[in-house]
Amino acid sequence: MTGTSGTPLRVGLIGYGLAGSVFHAPLIAATEGLVLDTVVTGNPERQEQARAGFPGVRLVASADELFARAGELDLVVVASPNKTHVALATAALEAGLPVVVDKPVAGTAAEARELGRLAEERGLLLSVFQNRRWDNDFLTLRGLLDEGSLGEVWRFESRFERWRPQTKGGWRESGDPVEIGGLLYDLGSHVVDQALVLFGPVRSVYAESDVRRAGAEVDDDTFVALTHASGVRSHLFMSATAAQLGPRFRVLGSKAGYVKYGLDPQEAALREGERPGGSGEWGREPESLWGRLGAGESPLTGGGSAVPTLSGDYPAYYAAVARALSGGGANPVTALEVAAALDVLEAARRSARDGVVVEL
């Protein structure tokens, strides 16, 4: 399904909570070749929010209403709660529609692979929104690795930490396994995916997972150690209870190390209502947050050399989706790629539960 030449591809967005309203809708609207046609939400306040943000958008209360108009759409984006991802993605594919699914695409690797098989059988795109492959620090680190600036990488430390001592409630913090909540599957979906993209398949997994906050029902402080087939060791930290934040990345190699503090600015900008396009400033961070590259010095005292951080580029994901649907490019994130990450997340859950190293 490509649409006619010069005609934007019509997108139906299911869900208008955090993922739908902050990430997907603005990025879809900013992408040449895509148009936000329909938003699915039964919440009156969210309907008003969508109407105000995107005048002219169609609003329907259920996914069934959307699929009844499948012939009028070119792509469905699933940005609803995690537990609905598999069923809605399956329904979209069975309706003959390509689909983008927010992460995690499923609760298990087997479900992700089954979705991938269905998409392949139908000859349809199934892509997963792993947006943090387009974070500024990740893009910068990939460039350093490609240049060989670190030499042989020995250890990769990645932290996605927050200080949220009080629980917020909602499905993301529900203890019901059906909800697929907790930090391992939330932030872990990002940091594990990044580690696999950078350093390849994983041979073994060890994890520690804790529930720290009063009233919390799911993991809110988790550590995962990966041994890659390449020999690189990845140490990944996810926390809502970090009173002092560590570096986002610390990467140690045979020639040099790279240390980077601070999160990519794109999420904060989207939350503030900013939209990409036009100024050339999208995804840029101040020089004060640039990471440092060096050997034998402390970056906290100015050691090493400042490395200009590349601009983050979440819009590149949907631009790639648009090209793939129009026959001009590859799927930016495949079901098989995210299934490999889910293999790791499932192994981490078993490791934390049983106190063992899990071999893959």
TORKOL-4160 file (C-alpha; in steps of 0.2 Angstrom, whole numbers, padded with zeros to 4 digits, m for minus):
360
<pt num="1" X="0000" Y="0000" Z="0000"/>
<pt num="2" X="0009" Y="0016" Z="m0006"/>
<pt num="3" X="m0005" Y="0029" Z="m0010"/>
<pt num="4" X="m0005" Y="0038" Z="m0026"/>
<pt num="5" X="0010" Y="0049" Z="m0031"/>
<pt num="6" X="0010" Y="0065" Z="m0021"/>
<pt num="7" X="m0005" Y="0059" Z="m0010"/>
<pt num="8" X="0000" Y="0058" Z="0008"/>
<pt num="9" X="m0003" Y="0041" Z="0016"/>
<pt num="10" X="m0017" Y="0041" Z="0028"/>
<pt num="11" X="m0013" Y="0036" Z="0046"/>
<pt num="12" X="m0025" Y="0029" Z="0059"/>
<pt num="13" X="m0018" Y="0031" Z="0077"/>
<pt num="14" X="m0025" Y="0020" Z="0091"/>
<pt num="15" X="m0023" Y="0028" Z="0108"/>
<pt num="16" X="m0021" Y="0046" Z="0113"/>
<pt num="17" X="m0012" Y="0044" Z="0130"/>
<pt num="18" X="0006" Y="0048" Z="0133"/>
<pt num="19" X="0013" Y="0038" Z="0118"/>
<pt num="20" X="m0001" Y="0044" Z="0106"/>
<pt num="21" X="m0002" Y="0062" Z="0110"/>
<pt num="22" X="0016" Y="0066" Z="0115"/>
<pt num="23" X="0026" Y="0055" Z="0103"/>
<pt num="24" X="0016" Y="0048" Z="0088"/>
<pt num="25" X="0003" Y="0061" Z="0083"/>
<pt num="26" X="0016" Y="0075" Z="0082"/>
<pt num="27" X="0029" Y="0065" Z="0073"/>
<pt num="28" X="0016" Y="0058" Z="0061"/>
<pt num="29" X="0010" Y="0076" Z="0057"/>
<pt num="30" X="0028" Y="0082" Z="0055"/>
<pt num="31" X="0032" Y="0068" Z="0042"/>
<pt num="32" X="0031" Y="0072" Z="0023"/>
<pt num="33" X="0021" Y="0059" Z="0015"/>
<pt num="34" X="0010" Y="0055" Z="0030"/>
<pt num="35" X="m0006" Y="0063" Z="0037"/>
<pt num="36" X="m0014" Y="0060" Z="0053"/>
<pt num="37" X="m0032" Y="0055" Z="0047"/>
<pt num="38" X="m0040" Y="0047" Z="0062"/>
<pt num="39" X="m0037" Y="0046" Z="0081"/>
<pt num="40" X="m0045" Y="0032" Z="0091"/>
<pt num="41" X="m0050" Y="0036" Z="0109"/>
<pt num="42" X="m0066" Y="0035" Z="0119"/>
<pt num="43" X="m0060" Y="0048" Z="0132"/>
<pt num="44" X="m0069" Y="0064" Z="0129"/>
<pt num="45" X="m0055" Y="0075" Z="0136"/>
<pt num="46" X="m0042" Y="0066" Z="0125"/>
<pt num="47" X="m0054" Y="0068" Z="0110"/>
<pt num="48" X="m0054" Y="0087" Z="0113"/>
<pt num="49" X="m0035" Y="0087" Z="0115"/>
<pt num="50" X="m0033" Y="0078" Z="0098"/>
<pt num="51" X="m0046" Y="0090" Z="0090"/>
<pt num="52" X="m0037" Y="0105" Z="0097"/>
<pt num="53" X="m0020" Y="0099" Z="0092"/>
<pt num="54" X="m0024" Y="0093" Z="0075"/>
<pt num="55" X="m0039" Y="0102" Z="0068"/>
<pt num="56" X="m0049" Y="0091" Z="0055"/>
<pt num="57" X="m0043" Y="0075" Z="0062"/>
<pt num="58" X="m0057" Y="0061" Z="0063"/>
<pt num="59" X="m0061" Y="0055" Z="0080"/>
<pt num="60" X="m0068" Y="0037" Z="0084"/>
<pt num="61" X="m0071" Y="0029" Z="0100"/>
<pt num="62" X="m0066" Y="0011" Z="0096"/>
<pt num="63" X="m0053" Y="0002" Z="0086"/>
<pt num="64" X="m0068" Y="m0008" Z="0078"/>
<pt num="65" X="m0074" Y="0009" Z="0070"/>
<pt num="66" X="m0057" Y="0012" Z="0063"/>
<pt num="67" X="m0055" Y="m0006" Z="0055"/>
<pt num="68" X="m0072" Y="m0004" Z="0048"/>
<pt num="69" X="m0064" Y="0010" Z="0037"/>
<pt num="70" X="m0049" Y="0000" Z="0033"/>
<pt num="71" X="m0050" Y="0004" Z="0015"/>
<pt num="72" X="m0048" Y="0022" Z="0018"/>
<pt num="73" X="m0032" Y="0021" Z="0027"/>
<pt num="74" X="m0014" Y="0016" Z="0023"/>
<pt num="75" X="m0006" Y="0014" Z="0040"/>
<pt num="76" X="m0012" Y="0010" Z="0058"/>
<pt num="77" X="m0001" Y="0015" Z="0073"/>
<pt num="78" X="m0005" Y="0006" Z="0089"/>
<pt num="79" X="m0001" Y="0017" Z="0104"/>
<pt num="80" X="m0013" Y="0009" Z="0117"/>
<pt num="81" X="m0008" Y="0001" Z="0133"/>
<pt num="82" X="0004" Y="m0014" Z="0132"/>
<pt num="83" X="m0008" Y="m0028" Z="0135"/>
<pt num="84" X="m0018" Y="m0023" Z="0119"/>
<pt num="85" X="m0003" Y="m0022" Z="0107"/>
<pt num="86" X="m0003" Y="m0040" Z="0100"/>
<pt num="87" X="m0022" Y="m0040" Z="0098"/>
<pt num="88" X="m0023" Y="m0024" Z="0089"/>
<pt num="89" X="m0008" Y="m0027" Z="0078"/>
<pt num="90" X="m0015" Y="m0043" Z="0073"/>
<pt num="91" X="m0032" Y="m0035" Z="0069"/>
<pt num="92" X="m0024" Y="m0022" Z="0058"/>
<pt num="93" X="m0014" Y="m0035" Z="0048"/>
<pt num="94" X="m0029" Y="m0045" Z="0046"/>
<pt num="95" X="m0038" Y="m0030" Z="0039"/>
<pt num="96" X="m0025" Y="m0028" Z="0026"/>
<pt num="97" X="m0016" Y="m0013" Z="0035"/>
<pt num="98" X="0003" Y="m0010" Z="0038"/>
<pt num="99" X="0006" Y="m0007" Z="0056"/>
<pt num="100" X="0018" Y="0002" Z="0068"/>
<pt num="101" X="0017" Y="m0004" Z="0086"/>
<pt num="102" X="0024" Y="0006" Z="0101"/>
<pt num="103" X="0036" Y="m0004" Z="0111"/>
<pt num="104" X="0036" Y="m0017" Z="0119"/>
<pt num="105" X="0027" Y="m0024" Z="0104"/>
<pt num="106" X="0022" Y="m0039" Z="0114"/>
<pt num="107" X="0025" Y="m0048" Z="0131"/>
<pt num="108" X="0035" Y="m0062" Z="0124"/>
<pt num="109" X="0047" Y="m0065" Z="0110"/>
<pt num="110" X="0036" Y="m0079" Z="0103"/>
<pt num="111" X="0021" Y="m0067" Z="0101"/>
<pt num="112" X="0033" Y="m0054" Z="0092"/>
<pt num="113" X="0039" Y="m0068" Z="0080"/>
<pt num="114" X="0021" Y="m0073" Z="0077"/>
<pt num="115" X="0016" Y="m0056" Z="0072"/>
<pt num="116" X="0031" Y="m0055" Z="0061"/>
<pt num="117" X="0026" Y="m0071" Z="0052"/>
<pt num="118" X="0008" Y="m0064" Z="0050"/>
<pt num="119" X="0015" Y="m0048" Z="0042"/>
<pt num="120" X="0026" Y="m0058" Z="0031"/>
<pt num="121" X="0012" Y="m0069" Z="0025"/>
<pt num="122" X="0001" Y="m0054" Z="0021"/>
<pt num="123" X="0015" Y="m0044" Z="0013"/>
<pt num="124" X="0013" Y="m0030" Z="0025"/>
<pt num="125" X="0024" Y="m0019" Z="0035"/>
<pt num="126" X="0026" Y="m0022" Z="0054"/>
<pt num="127" X="0037" Y="m0010" Z="0062"/>
<pt num="128" X="0041" Y="m0006" Z="0080"/>
<pt num="129" X="0043" Y="0012" Z="0087"/>
<pt num="130" X="0060" Y="0010" Z="0095"/>
<pt num="131" X="0063" Y="0029" Z="0095"/>
<pt num="132" X="0078" Y="0029" Z="0106"/>
<pt num="133" X="0089" Y="0022" Z="0091"/>
<pt num="134" X="0087" Y="0041" Z="0086"/>
<pt num="135" X="0093" Y="0048" Z="0103"/>
<pt num="136" X="0107" Y="0061" Z="0101"/>
<pt num="137" X="0119" Y="0052" Z="0112"/>
<pt num="138" X="0115" Y="0035" Z="0104"/>
<pt num="139" X="0119" Y="0043" Z="0087"/>
<pt num="140" X="0134" Y="0051" Z="0093"/>
<pt num="141" X="0141" Y="0035" Z="0101"/>
<pt num="142" X="0137" Y="0025" Z="0085"/>
<pt num="143" X="0148" Y="0038" Z="0075"/>
<pt num="144" X="0162" Y="0036" Z="0088"/>
<pt num="145" X="0161" Y="0017" Z="0086"/>
<pt num="146" X="0161" Y="0018" Z="0067"/>
<pt num="147" X="0177" Y="0029" Z="0067"/>
<pt num="148" X="0186" Y="0017" Z="0079"/>
<pt num="149" X="0189" Y="0031" Z="0092"/>
<pt num="150" X="0187" Y="0019" Z="0107"/>
<pt num="151" X="0197" Y="0005" Z="0100"/>
<pt num="152" X="0190" Y="m0012" Z="0105"/>
<pt num="153" X="0175" Y="m0009" Z="0116"/>
<pt num="154" X="0176" Y="m0019" Z="0132"/>
<pt num="155" X="0162" Y="m0013" Z="0142"/>
<pt num="156" X="0146" Y="m0003" Z="0139"/>
<pt num="157" X="0136" Y="0005" Z="0153"/>
<pt num="158" X="0119" Y="0013" Z="0150"/>
<pt num="159" X="0108" Y="0021" Z="0163"/>
<pt num="160" X="0090" Y="0026" Z="0161"/>
<pt num="161" X="0087" Y="0033" Z="0178"/>
<pt num="162" X="0074" Y="0044" Z="0186"/>
<pt num="163" X="0070" Y="0051" Z="0204"/>
<pt num="164" X="0052" Y="0047" Z="0206"/>
<pt num="165" X="0050" Y="0042" Z="0225"/>
<pt num="166" X="0031" Y="0042" Z="0224"/>
<pt num="167" X="0022" Y="0030" Z="0213"/>
<pt num="168" X="0010" Y="0037" Z="0200"/>
<pt num="169" X="m0002" Y="0022" Z="0198"/>
<pt num="170" X="m0009" Y="0017" Z="0181"/>
<pt num="171" X="m0006" Y="0002" Z="0171"/>
<pt num="172" X="0012" Y="0005" Z="0169"/>
<pt num="173" X="0014" Y="0002" Z="0188"/>
<pt num="174" X="0001" Y="m0012" Z="0189"/>
<pt num="175" X="0007" Y="m0029" Z="0197"/>
<pt num="176" X="m0005" Y="m0038" Z="0185"/>
<pt num="177" X="0006" Y="m0048" Z="0173"/>
<pt num="178" X="m0007" Y="m0045" Z="0159"/>
<pt num="179" X="m0002" Y="m0026" Z="0159"/>
<pt num="180" X="0016" Y="m0029" Z="0155"/>
<pt num="181" X="0021" Y="m0016" Z="0167"/>
<pt num="182" X="0037" Y="m0012" Z="0177"/>
<pt num="183" X="0054" Y="m0004" Z="0172"/>
<pt num="184" X="0061" Y="m0020" Z="0164"/>
<pt num="185" X="0049" Y="m0019" Z="0150"/>
<pt num="186" X="0047" Y="0000" Z="0149"/>
<pt num="187" X="0064" Y="0007" Z="0150"/>
<pt num="188" X="0072" Y="m0010" Z="0147"/>
<pt num="189" X="0065" Y="m0011" Z="0130"/>
<pt num="190" X="0075" Y="0004" Z="0125"/>
<pt num="191" X="0092" Y="0000" Z="0134"/>
<pt num="192" X="0092" Y="m0018" Z="0128"/>
<pt num="193" X="0088" Y="m0013" Z="0110"/>
<pt num="194" X="0102" Y="0000" Z="0110"/>
<pt num="195" X="0114" Y="m0013" Z="0117"/>
<pt num="196" X="0109" Y="m0026" Z="0104"/>
<pt num="197" X="0110" Y="m0013" Z="0089"/>
<pt num="198" X="0128" Y="m0008" Z="0095"/>
<pt num="199" X="0136" Y="m0024" Z="0100"/>
<pt num="200" X="0126" Y="m0038" Z="0093"/>
<pt num="201" X="0118" Y="m0054" Z="0099"/>
<pt num="202" X="0119" Y="m0059" Z="0118"/>
<pt num="203" X="0126" Y="m0075" Z="0125"/>
<pt num="204" X="0121" Y="m0074" Z="0143"/>
<pt num="205" X="0110" Y="m0063" Z="0154"/>
<pt num="206" X="0111" Y="m0059" Z="0173"/>
<pt num="207" X="0098" Y="m0047" Z="0181"/>
<pt num="208" X="0094" Y="m0040" Z="0198"/>
<pt num="209" X="0076" Y="m0033" Z="0200"/>
<pt num="210" X="0069" Y="m0024" Z="0215"/>
<pt num="211" X="0053" Y="m0016" Z="0221"/>
<pt num="212" X="0059" Y="m0001" Z="0231"/>
<pt num="213" X="0045" Y="0011" Z="0234"/>
<pt num="214" X="0031" Y="0010" Z="0246"/>
<pt num="215" X="0015" Y="0004" Z="0237"/>
<pt num="216" X="0024" Y="m0001" Z="0221"/>
<pt num="217" X="0018" Y="m0017" Z="0213"/>
<pt num="218" X="0032" Y="m0020" Z="0200"/>
<pt num="219" X="0050" Y="m0017" Z="0198"/>
<pt num="220" X="0056" Y="0000" Z="0199"/>
<pt num="221" X="0075" Y="m0003" Z="0201"/>
<pt num="222" X="0083" Y="m0015" Z="0189"/>
<pt num="223" X="0100" Y="m0020" Z="0183"/>
<pt num="224" X="0104" Y="m0031" Z="0169"/>
<pt num="225" X="0121" Y="m0038" Z="0164"/>
<pt num="226" X="0123" Y="m0044" Z="0146"/>
<pt num="227" X="0138" Y="m0054" Z="0139"/>
<pt num="228" X="0138" Y="m0052" Z="0120"/>
<pt num="229" X="0144" Y="m0065" Z="0108"/>
<pt num="230" X="0157" Y="m0052" Z="0102"/>
<pt num="231" X="0164" Y="m0052" Z="0120"/>
<pt num="232" X="0157" Y="m0035" Z="0125"/>
<pt num="233" X="0149" Y="m0034" Z="0142"/>
<pt num="234" X="0134" Y="m0022" Z="0143"/>
<pt num="235" X="0129" Y="m0016" Z="0161"/>
<pt num="236" X="0111" Y="m0008" Z="0160"/>
<pt num="237" X="0103" Y="0001" Z="0174"/>
<pt num="238" X="0084" Y="0006" Z="0174"/>
<pt num="239" X="0078" Y="0015" Z="0190"/>
<pt num="240" X="0064" Y="0026" Z="0196"/>
<pt num="241" X="0073" Y="0028" Z="0213"/>
<pt num="242" X="0090" Y="0036" Z="0208"/>
<pt num="243" X="0092" Y="0050" Z="0220"/>
<pt num="244" X="0108" Y="0055" Z="0210"/>
<pt num="245" X="0109" Y="0051" Z="0192"/>
<pt num="246" X="0124" Y="0043" Z="0184"/>
<pt num="247" X="0130" Y="0045" Z="0166"/>
<pt num="248" X="0118" Y="0040" Z="0153"/>
<pt num="249" X="0133" Y="0031" Z="0144"/>
<pt num="250" X="0150" Y="0026" Z="0150"/>
<pt num="251" X="0159" Y="0016" Z="0136"/>
<pt num="252" X="0176" Y="0009" Z="0139"/>
<pt num="253" X="0188" Y="0003" Z="0125"/>
<pt num="254" X="0206" Y="m0002" Z="0122"/>
<pt num="255" X="0210" Y="0016" Z="0116"/>
<pt num="256" X="0198" Y="0028" Z="0125"/>
<pt num="257" X="0182" Y="0029" Z="0135"/>
<pt num="258" X="0167" Y="0040" Z="0131"/>
<pt num="259" X="0156" Y="0047" Z="0145"/>
<pt num="260" X="0139" Y="0056" Z="0142"/>
<pt num="261" X="0127" Y="0064" Z="0155"/>
<pt num="262" X="0109" Y="0069" Z="0152"/>
<pt num="263" X="0095" Y="0063" Z="0142"/>
<pt num="264" X="0091" Y="0067" Z="0124"/>
<pt num="265" X="0080" Y="0083" Z="0124"/>
<pt num="266" X="0067" Y="0077" Z="0111"/>
<pt num="267" X="0055" Y="0069" Z="0124"/>
<pt num="268" X="0055" Y="0085" Z="0135"/>
<pt num="269" X="0052" Y="0096" Z="0119"/>
<pt num="270" X="0037" Y="0085" Z="0114"/>
<pt num="271" X="0030" Y="0086" Z="0131"/>
<pt num="272" X="0031" Y="0105" Z="0130"/>
<pt num="273" X="0021" Y="0105" Z="0114"/>
<pt num="274" X="0035" Y="0108" Z="0103"/>
<pt num="275" X="0035" Y="0100" Z="0086"/>
<pt num="276" X="0050" Y="0096" Z="0074"/>
<pt num="277" X="0053" Y="0105" Z="0058"/>
<pt num="278" X="0058" Y="0122" Z="0052"/>
<pt num="279" X="0071" Y="0129" Z="0063"/>
<pt num="280" X="0085" Y="0117" Z="0062"/>
<pt num="281" X="0086" Y="0117" Z="0081"/>
<pt num="282" X="0076" Y="0101" Z="0084"/>
<pt num="283" X="0086" Y="0088" Z="0094"/>
<pt num="284" X="0100" Y="0099" Z="0098"/>
<pt num="285" X="0108" Y="0101" Z="0116"/>
<pt num="286" X="0119" Y="0114" Z="0123"/>
<pt num="287" X="0138" Y="0112" Z="0123"/>
<pt num="288" X="0138" Y="0110" Z="0142"/>
<pt num="289" X="0130" Y="0093" Z="0140"/>
<pt num="290" X="0142" Y="0086" Z="0127"/>
<pt num="291" X="0151" Y="0070" Z="0132"/>
<pt num="292" X="0169" Y="0068" Z="0133"/>
<pt num="293" X="0182" Y="0056" Z="0125"/>
<pt num="294" X="0198" Y="0052" Z="0133"/>
<pt num="295" X="0209" Y="0040" Z="0142"/>
<pt num="296" X="0216" Y="0041" Z="0160"/>
<pt num="297" X="0206" Y="0057" Z="0165"/>
<pt num="298" X="0190" Y="0061" Z="0174"/>
<pt num="299" X="0177" Y="0069" Z="0163"/>
<pt num="300" X="0170" Y="0078" Z="0179"/>
<pt num="301" X="0186" Y="0088" Z="0180"/>
<pt num="302" X="0186" Y="0092" Z="0162"/>
<pt num="303" X="0198" Y="0078" Z="0157"/>
<pt num="304" X="0197" Y="0072" Z="0139"/>
<pt num="305" X="0190" Y="0080" Z="0124"/>
<pt num="306" X="0172" Y="0087" Z="0122"/>
<pt num="307" X="0163" Y="0077" Z="0108"/>
<pt num="308" X="0149" Y="0088" Z="0100"/>
<pt num="309" X="0133" Y="0078" Z="0102"/>
<pt num="310" X="0124" Y="0075" Z="0086"/>
<pt num="311" X="0106" Y="0081" Z="0085"/>
<pt num="312" X="0093" Y="0068" Z="0090"/>
<pt num="313" X="0081" Y="0064" Z="0076"/>
<pt num="314" X="0065" Y="0055" Z="0081"/>
<pt num="315" X="0057" Y="0061" Z="0064"/>
<pt num="316" X="0069" Y="0050" Z="0055"/>
<pt num="317" X="0059" Y="0035" Z="0061"/>
<pt num="318" X="0042" Y="0040" Z="0053"/>
<pt num="319" X="0052" Y="0046" Z="0038"/>
<pt num="320" X="0059" Y="0029" Z="0036"/>
<pt num="321" X="0042" Y="0021" Z="0038"/>
<pt num="322" X="0035" Y="0032" Z="0024"/>
<pt num="323" X="0049" Y="0027" Z="0012"/>
<pt num="324" X="0046" Y="0009" Z="0016"/>
<pt num="325" X="0027" Y="0010" Z="0013"/>
<pt num="326" X="0031" Y="0019" Z="m0004"/>
<pt num="327" X="0043" Y="0006" Z="m0009"/>
<pt num="328" X="0059" Y="0016" Z="m0007"/>
<pt num="329" X="0067" Y="0009" Z="0009"/>
<pt num="330" X="0068" Y="m0004" Z="0022"/>
<pt num="331" X="0058" Y="m0006" Z="0038"/>
<pt num="332" X="0067" Y="0004" Z="0051"/>
<pt num="333" X="0064" Y="m0008" Z="0065"/>
<pt num="334" X="0058" Y="m0026" Z="0062"/>
<pt num="335" X="0049" Y="m0038" Z="0072"/>
<pt num="336" X="0063" Y="m0050" Z="0072"/>
<pt num="337" X="0075" Y="m0037" Z="0079"/>
<pt num="338" X="0063" Y="m0033" Z="0094"/>
<pt num="339" X="0060" Y="m0052" Z="0097"/>
<pt num="340" X="0078" Y="m0054" Z="0100"/>
<pt num="341" X="0077" Y="m0040" Z="0113"/>
<pt num="342" X="0062" Y="m0048" Z="0121"/>
<pt num="343" X="0072" Y="m0064" Z="0122"/>
<pt num="344" X="0084" Y="m0054" Z="0133"/>
<pt num="345" X="0070" Y="m0046" Z="0143"/>
<pt num="346" X="0062" Y="m0063" Z="0146"/>
<pt num="347" X="0079" Y="m0070" Z="0151"/>
<pt num="348" X="0082" Y="m0055" Z="0163"/>
<pt num="349" X="0065" Y="m0058" Z="0172"/>
<pt num="350" X="0070" Y="m0077" Z="0174"/>
<pt num="351" X="0087" Y="m0072" Z="0181"/>
<pt num="352" X="0081" Y="m0059" Z="0193"/>
<pt num="353" X="0068" Y="m0071" Z="0199"/>
<pt num="354" X="0079" Y="m0087" Z="0201"/>
<pt num="355" X="0096" Y="m0078" Z="0205"/>
<pt num="356" X="0104" Y="m0087" Z="0190"/>
<pt num="357" X="0114" Y="m0083" Z="0174"/>
<pt num="358" X="0103" Y="m0087" Z="0159"/>
<pt num="359" X="0111" Y="m0093" Z="0144"/>
<pt num="360" X="0103" Y="m0089" Z="0127"/>
